[in-house]
Amino acid sequence: MTTMQVGTPIRWRMRPRARKGVLVAHIVAAGAWIGLDVMLGVLVFTPLLTSDVTVAALCYQVLPLLLWPILLSGLTCLVTGVVLGAGTHHGLVRYWWVVVKLVLNIVLTLLVLVLLRPGLDEAAAVGRQLATGAAVSADLSNLVFPPIVSGTSLVVATVLAVYKPWGRVRPTR
């Protein structure tokens, strides 16, 4: 029988098969998130670069359909990332690269709810107005930032996951 000293933290570790399954879910969710951001970018930039009102109207009307898939992929990345951090030797706040990825994920997911959602609803309304032939004076140029910021942040998170820079948050003694 093994005895534990008082004050020694009990660390939960995932078994290799479970870790691989969660890691696959994490990678697939991150890939989906990147792909959805690319789709968002195409749907945002196309109306700005075309003079075809029908195409612009369609792009703007389709934008809100991306909200839930983007949010779901972000939340899936967050949950699987937390499980991986808690269940592996990397830990949640043991290494700087994990902390930065966690913060990026939380910030991006919150930005989807706080900033992107209202912009997508406004874009859909503009798209409906354009489809009817009505004159529209709304400025949707601020929608270019979400796909740029999110896409860049997700690439940074991917690089961090591969290179694992900066070492431990608190060096071991």
Secondary structure in CASP SS format (residue, H / E / C, confidence):
PFRMAT SS
TARGET T0000
AUTHOR 0000-0000-0000
METHOD secondary structure of the structure
MODEL  1
M C 1.00
T C 1.00
T C 1.00
M C 1.00
Q C 1.00
V C 1.00
G C 1.00
T C 1.00
P C 1.00
I C 1.00
R C 1.00
W C 1.00
R C 1.00
M C 1.00
R C 1.00
P H 1.00
R H 1.00
A H 1.00
R H 1.00
K H 1.00
G H 1.00
V H 1.00
L H 1.00
V H 1.00
A H 1.00
H H 1.00
I H 1.00
V H 1.00
A H 1.00
A H 1.00
G H 1.00
A H 1.00
W H 1.00
I H 1.00
G H 1.00
L H 1.00
D H 1.00
V H 1.00
M H 1.00
L H 1.00
G H 1.00
V H 1.00
L H 1.00
V H 1.00
F H 1.00
T H 1.00
P H 1.00
L H 1.00
L H 1.00
T C 1.00
S C 1.00
D C 1.00
V H 1.00
T H 1.00
V H 1.00
A H 1.00
A H 1.00
L H 1.00
C H 1.00
Y H 1.00
Q H 1.00
V H 1.00
L H 1.00
P H 1.00
L H 1.00
L H 1.00
L H 1.00
W H 1.00
P H 1.00
I H 1.00
L H 1.00
L H 1.00
S H 1.00
G H 1.00
L H 1.00
T H 1.00
C H 1.00
L H 1.00
V H 1.00
T H 1.00
G H 1.00
V H 1.00
V H 1.00
L H 1.00
G H 1.00
A H 1.00
G H 1.00
T C 1.00
H C 1.00
H C 1.00
G C 1.00
L C 1.00
V C 1.00
R C 1.00
Y E 1.00
W H 1.00
W H 1.00
V H 1.00
V H 1.00
V H 1.00
K H 1.00
L H 1.00
V H 1.00
L H 1.00
N H 1.00
I H 1.00
V H 1.00
L H 1.00
T H 1.00
L H 1.00
L H 1.00
V H 1.00
L H 1.00
V H 1.00
L H 1.00
L H 1.00
R H 1.00
P H 1.00
G H 1.00
L H 1.00
D H 1.00
E H 1.00
A H 1.00
A H 1.00
A H 1.00
V H 1.00
G H 1.00
R H 1.00
Q H 1.00
L H 1.00
A H 1.00
T H 1.00
G C 1.00
A C 1.00
A C 1.00
V C 1.00
S C 1.00
A C 1.00
D C 1.00
L C 1.00
S H 1.00
N H 1.00
L H 1.00
V H 1.00
F H 1.00
P H 1.00
P H 1.00
I H 1.00
V H 1.00
S H 1.00
G H 1.00
T H 1.00
S H 1.00
L H 1.00
V H 1.00
V H 1.00
A H 1.00
T H 1.00
V H 1.00
L H 1.00
A H 1.00
V H 1.00
Y H 1.00
K C 1.00
P C 1.00
W C 1.00
G C 1.00
R E 1.00
V C 1.00
R C 1.00
P C 1.00
T C 1.00
R C 1.00
END
